[in-house]
C-alpha cells in the first residue's frame, strides 16, 4: 500500500465481514510508527485532553505514535 513499506494491508481469510454485496475477508492495516517524546507536546496540545481524566498517565506511557496519531506503549 505504500512505496516505502510504511503502510501494509492484509486480508484475513479466517474472518469475514458481511456487506450488502456479500462477504469479504477482514482487512488489517499496519503502519510504521514514529518515536514520541512527551517533552515535545505543547500546553496547547495538552488542552485537547480535557475530557480524558488520566491524560497525563497516558502521555507518560506513550512512546510511539502510529499513522492515525494513536499513542502506543513500549
Buried (B, 14 or more C-beta within 10 A) or exposed (E): EEEEEEEEEEEEEEEEEEEEEEEEEEEEEEBEBEEBEEEEBEEEEEEEBEEEEEBEEEBEEBBBBBBEEEEEEE
